[in-house]
Amino acid sequence: MVFPKEKQPTVSCFSGYRVYVDGLVKLKTTAGELTIRLRPEMAPNNAWNFRHLAESGFYNGTDFHRVVPVGRIAGKGFVVQGGDPTSTGEGTPGYDIRFEPSALKHDFGVVSMARDAEADTAGAQFFICLSREETARLDGLYCAFAQIVEGESVRTLRAIESGKLLPGGDRPEKPVKIERAWVEDAPPRDKQPAEARLGGADGGR
């Protein structure tokens, strides 16, 4: 049967399974190196998006434009935020990605997607949690998709957190810059999350 052009039926085809390979995203910053282990089993599309942006060079030259070292709940660290090419908190990669419910808890060192008030407005900006006490309320509301690896990454995160802020806000006086981002294959999962080896969810603070 021949259909008129405007009434051609939609044809679906199977193009194969999508495979999400574990990876480490490395961020060389002016405060040290951050090693981020992706958790694609928790949020595959968001993990893939972060990996893609790192591989494409999108994050090179961006900075951590927002630092909240003391939260409102328990007086402990809240988040550091980066990934915005404009350093204003308004920058995007030119698209939004869908929110994925993630079972990964917002704990110390967990990486999650920043967004606007609407759920499906994440793009490139991300934040790293500074304590479980302050960020537990984000569980289920923001998409957690990765976590930093213990060691140098924890020291680098603390250095970003401790930078001097401009008066009356959360903008660093001298923002820590991401000089380069790249991806490496992840080793077998024989390492615990950062907080497990530091005596608590707040990094032993």
Residue pairs with C-beta under 8 A, 6 or more apart in sequence:
3 9
18 44
20 40
20 41
20 44
20 47
20 48
21 40
21 185
22 37
22 38
22 40
22 185
22 186
22 189
23 38
23 51
23 183
23 184
23 185
23 186
24 35
24 36
24 37
24 38
24 149
24 183
24 184
24 185
24 186
25 35
25 36
25 38
25 50
25 51
25 54
25 146
25 181
25 182
25 183
26 33
26 34
26 35
26 36
26 181
26 182
26 183
26 184
27 33
27 34
27 35
27 36
27 54
27 59
27 178
27 180
27 181
28 178
28 179
28 180
28 181
29 64
29 156
29 160
29 176
29 177
29 178
29 179
30 176
30 177
30 179
31 156
31 159
31 160
31 163
31 176
32 152
32 153
32 155
32 156
32 159
33 152
33 153
33 156
34 128
34 148
34 153
34 156
34 157
35 148
35 149
35 151
35 152
35 153
36 111
36 146
36 147
36 148
36 149
36 153
37 146
37 147
37 148
37 149
37 186
37 191
38 47
38 50
38 51
38 145
38 146
38 186
39 47
39 104
39 144
39 145
39 146
39 147
40 47
40 48
40 145
42 102
42 103
42 104
42 144
42 145
43 100
43 102
43 104
43 143
43 144
43 145
44 100
45 97
45 98
45 100
46 97
46 100
46 102
46 113
46 122
46 143
46 145
47 145
47 146
49 97
50 111
50 113
50 126
50 145
50 146
51 183
53 59
53 83
53 93
53 124
53 181
54 181
54 182
54 183
55 181
55 182
55 183
57 181
58 85
58 93
58 124
58 181
59 82
59 83
59 124
59 178
59 181
60 178
60 179
60 180
60 181
61 85
61 177
61 178
61 179
62 82
62 83
62 84
62 85
62 87
62 177
62 178
63 82
63 87
63 175
63 176
63 177
63 178
64 80
64 81
64 82
64 160
64 172
64 175
64 176
64 178
65 81
65 82
65 84
65 87
65 88
65 89
65 171
65 172
65 175
66 79
66 80
66 81
66 82
66 89
66 127
66 170
66 171
67 79
67 80
67 81
67 160
67 161
67 163
67 165
67 170
67 171
67 172
68 77
68 78
68 79
68 80
68 130
68 170
69 77
69 78
69 130
69 161
69 162
69 165
70 76
70 77
70 78
71 77
71 78
71 130
71 131
71 133
71 134
71 135
72 78
72 134
73 133
73 134
73 137
74 131
74 133
74 134
76 130
76 131
76 133
76 134
76 202
76 205
77 130
77 131
77 134
77 161
77 202
77 205
78 129
78 130
78 131
78 134
78 135
79 127
79 128
79 129
79 130
79 134
79 135
80 127
80 128
80 130
80 157
80 160
80 161
81 89
81 114
81 125
81 126
81 127
81 128
82 125
82 126
82 127
82 178
83 114
83 124
83 125
83 126
84 90
84 91
84 124
84 125
85 91
85 124
87 175
89 125
91 124
91 125
92 123
92 124
92 125
93 123
93 124
94 123
95 123
96 120
96 121
96 122
96 123
97 113
97 120
97 122
97 123
98 120
99 115
99 119
99 120
99 122
99 143
100 143
100 145
101 140
101 143
102 143
102 144
102 145
104 110
104 144
104 145
104 147
105 132
105 136
105 139
105 144
106 112
106 129
106 132
106 135
106 136
106 138
106 139
106 142
106 144
107 129
107 132
107 135
107 147
107 193
107 195
107 201
108 129
108 130
108 131
108 132
108 194
108 195
108 198
108 200
108 201
108 202
108 203
109 128
109 129
109 147
109 148
109 150
109 153
109 154
109 157
109 193
109 194
109 195
109 203
110 128
110 129
110 135
110 144
110 146
110 147
110 193
111 126
111 127
111 128
111 129
111 144
111 145
111 146
111 147
111 148
112 126
112 127
112 128
112 129
112 138
112 142
112 143
112 144
112 145
113 122
113 125
113 126
113 142
113 143
113 145
114 122
114 125
114 126
114 127
114 142
115 121
115 122
115 123
115 125
115 142
122 143
128 148
128 157
129 135
129 138
130 157
130 161
130 202
130 203
131 201
131 202
131 203
131 205
132 195
132 201
132 202
133 201
133 202
138 144
147 193
147 194
148 154
148 157
148 194
149 191
149 194
150 191
150 192
150 193
150 194
150 196
150 197
150 198
153 194
154 194
154 198
154 203
158 203
159 176
160 176
163 172
163 173
163 174
163 175
163 176
164 172
164 173
164 174
165 171
165 172
165 173
166 172
166 173
194 203
195 201
195 202
195 203
198 204
